[in-house]
Amino acid sequence: MSIKETFTITGENLLKRVKELIAEGNVTKISISDKSGKEIMSFPVTLGVIGVVLAPIFAAVGALAALLTECKITVERSEKPTEPEKEAAPEQNDGPRDIEVH
């Protein structure tokens, strides 16, 4: 399952925000739209992507940032399954015990 978030951002902060989102690690797709909602650019983000692969994307995002005054970023994140809580182990008391004998 995935979660979608949308941010409105100015063009001058676009590249910085895209880099921050990629660094978070749980982002699977980023879409950039103009202020009216028309999608301009969309690209998948995969785990283990190296800088050489991202360089052309950053160049394109930088060019878009120069043209746009305001835009929207839609981020699709993978929802990490939550770990089930571990049941507390019963307390073990290995100390001396009082035993009553009748």
Backbone hydrogen bonds, N-H to C=O, Kabsch-Sander energy under -0.5 kcal/mol:
donor,donor_aa,acceptor,acceptor_aa,energy
3,I,77,R,-2.4
5,E,75,V,-2.4
7,F,73,I,-2.8
9,I,71,C,-2.9
11,G,69,T,-1.4
13,N,10,T,-1.1
14,L,11,G,-1.0
17,R,13,N,-2.3
18,V,14,L,-2.4
19,K,15,L,-2.3
20,E,16,K,-2.1
21,L,17,R,-2.4
22,I,18,V,-2.2
23,A,19,K,-2.0
24,E,20,E,-1.1
25,G,21,L,-0.6
25,G,22,I,-0.9
28,T,76,E,-3.3
29,K,76,E,-1.4
30,I,43,F,-2.5
31,S,74,T,-2.6
32,I,41,M,-3.7
33,S,72,K,-2.8
34,D,38,K,-2.4
35,K,70,E,-0.7
37,G,34,D,-2.0
40,I,32,I,-3.0
41,M,32,I,-2.0
43,F,30,I,-2.6
45,V,28,T,-2.8
46,T,44,P,-0.5
49,V,46,T,-1.2
53,V,50,I,-0.9
54,L,50,I,-1.6
55,A,51,G,-1.8
57,I,53,V,-0.5
58,F,54,L,-2.9
59,A,55,A,-2.2
60,A,56,P,-2.2
61,V,57,I,-2.7
62,G,58,F,-2.5
63,A,59,A,-2.0
64,L,60,A,-2.2
65,A,61,V,-2.4
66,A,62,G,-1.4
67,L,63,A,-0.9
67,L,64,L,-0.8
68,L,64,L,-2.3
71,C,9,I,-2.9
72,K,33,S,-2.5
73,I,7,F,-2.9
74,T,31,S,-2.9
74,T,72,K,-0.5
75,V,5,E,-3.3
75,V,73,I,-0.6
76,E,29,K,-2.8
77,R,3,I,-3.2
77,R,75,V,-0.6
78,S,26,N,-2.5
79,E,1,M,-2.2
80,K,78,S,-0.7
93,N,91,E,-0.5
94,D,92,Q,-0.6
99,I,97,R,-0.6
100,E,98,D,-0.5
